[in-house]
Amino acid sequence: MSEERTPSRSNGPRRKRTFQRRKVCRFCADKQASIDYKDPRTLRSFISERGKIVPRRISGNCAKHQREITEAIKRARNIALLPIASAHVMP
């Protein structure tokens, strides 16, 4: 029996992955911080400049708080406290 080796995806040398520190949920760490749809200043840090909601893996939130943030952002957009999308230019 001959063992088949699968070719590696990249032809270059393997790079060591540097250790990246796990992001900590801001709301789990600070129990006083609250998620409120009426506070657009807090919610703006979880929206990209294009108006999209920042994903959990980038923001560092836990799943529970990410769901709450998403719901709060959608409520704030509904009553026009936050923009739905970034301003675009009409041709």
C-alpha positions as MATLAB code, in Angstrom:
seq = 'MSEERTPSRSNGPRRKRTFQRRKVCRFCADKQASIDYKDPRTLRSFISERGKIVPRRISGNCAKHQREITEAIKRARNIALLPIASAHVMP';
ca = [
       0.000    0.000    0.000;
       1.340    3.385   -0.903;
       0.412    6.440    1.107;
      -0.867    9.344   -0.926;
       0.077   12.790    0.206;
      -2.258   15.621   -0.480;
      -0.548   18.679   -1.920;
      -0.499   21.756    0.263;
      -2.578   24.700   -0.877;
       0.301   27.130   -0.955;
       3.672   26.432   -2.453;
       5.553   28.739   -0.067;
       7.007   27.895    3.322;
       4.642   27.424    6.221;
       4.279   30.436    8.444;
       3.865   30.217   12.166;
       0.621   31.701   13.327;
       1.118   34.367   15.905;
      -0.939   34.124   19.047;
      -3.854   36.505   18.955;
      -5.420   37.431   22.235;
      -9.090   36.495   22.516;
     -11.327   39.548   22.502;
     -13.442   39.958   25.612;
     -17.066   40.980   25.470;
     -17.317   44.580   26.665;
     -20.724   43.990   28.230;
     -19.725   40.808   30.082;
     -16.607   42.469   31.480;
     -18.398   45.631   32.597;
     -21.731   44.774   34.179;
     -22.667   48.485   34.383;
     -22.588   48.906   30.591;
     -26.010   48.452   29.071;
     -27.351   48.004   25.573;
     -30.089   50.522   24.841;
     -31.558   51.421   21.476;
     -32.002   55.021   22.672;
     -28.217   55.439   23.029;
     -26.853   55.815   19.475;
     -23.378   56.791   20.695;
     -22.793   53.294   22.115;
     -24.368   51.553   19.126;
     -22.287   53.495   16.571;
     -19.168   51.601   17.595;
     -20.844   48.401   16.363;
     -21.699   49.786   12.918;
     -19.203   50.038   10.052;
     -18.769   53.258    8.120;
     -20.899   51.735    5.356;
     -23.766   51.226    7.814;
     -23.414   47.470    8.293;
     -23.528   45.747   11.669;
     -20.042   44.620   12.700;
     -19.830   40.812   13.077;
     -19.186   39.143   16.394;
     -15.743   37.821   15.497;
     -14.550   41.384   14.864;
     -16.353   43.231   17.650;
     -15.444   40.599   20.250;
     -18.917   40.360   21.751;
     -20.392   37.154   23.098;
     -23.349   35.659   21.218;
     -25.925   36.833   23.751;
     -24.830   40.444   23.671;
     -24.335   40.446   19.894;
     -27.987   39.455   19.494;
     -29.025   42.272   21.836;
     -26.851   44.788   19.970;
     -28.280   43.717   16.616;
     -31.822   44.120   17.876;
     -31.032   47.518   19.431;
     -29.431   48.755   16.187;
     -32.467   47.658   14.180;
     -34.818   49.426   16.610;
     -32.718   52.605   16.516;
     -32.759   52.528   12.703;
     -36.518   52.084   12.722;
     -37.072   55.299   14.696;
     -34.312   57.141   12.756;
     -31.721   57.444   15.533;
     -29.202   55.611   13.330;
     -28.819   55.646    9.550;
     -29.971   52.576    7.652;
     -27.058   52.880    5.212;
     -24.293   55.333    4.471;
     -25.148   58.340    2.355;
     -24.910   57.629   -1.327;
     -24.801   59.999   -4.256;
     -27.530   59.830   -6.874;
     -26.222   60.060  -10.458;
];
